[in-house]
């Protein structure tokens, strides 16, 4: 049984920094400490995994260029033992890399080079989302199907955080689930892109490319393409809507 993560205090969160460059590591420790976080650090993937099991942090900041393990492998291993929020630092900003990270379990990502202020802001947003999700999961359930949503062949169960399409379960990342459930609650209505970012990501400065990546990934899992959408439709210059197929 996985250990339930305690709700983090945003001002005094425990952060595990996984970064092998000693200069960058020292700078990031300084930045996070000045934002009142308690920071532990490791230059190695295996050591970081041991730290997570030995003394679970409230969040992990993970660099991908580690000397002993590929950072994406570390991310997948982390997800097999913990639901701790993970903010990934990557040097690549192409869509394929970002999708790979999100599918592996990243909660958010930063593209290098980034400022200390940007790191602190993104980490704070990840911690707030984690705390809100933990509060929702700790709340008493109103019933076995409470919160279930149906749009065509899509069945979205908020309590179980599960999605099925025409009876077949879909494997979604946490953010993909949140996005799909949000749009399903507003089915057949166009939602402005900035509203989606503000409501689902709960921060106004998220790059719109982040939304594009998640929509593209959801489309693939729904078995459709942007040129021939069935559920997810983009209204150019306006926003996005989840429609009931006719």
Secondary structure, DSSP 4 states (H G I P E B T S, - for coil): -PPPPPPPPGGG-EEEEE---HHHHHHHHHHHHHTT-EEEEES-HHHHHHHHHHS--SEEEEESB-SSSBHHHHHHHHHHH---EEEEEES---HHHHHHHHHHT-SEEEESS--HHHHHHHHHHHHHHHHHHHHHHHSPPS-TTTTEEEETTEEEETTTTEEEETTEEE---HHHHHHHHHHHTTTTS-EEHHHHIIIII--TT--HHHHHHHHHHHHHHHT-BTTB-SSEEEETTTEEEE----
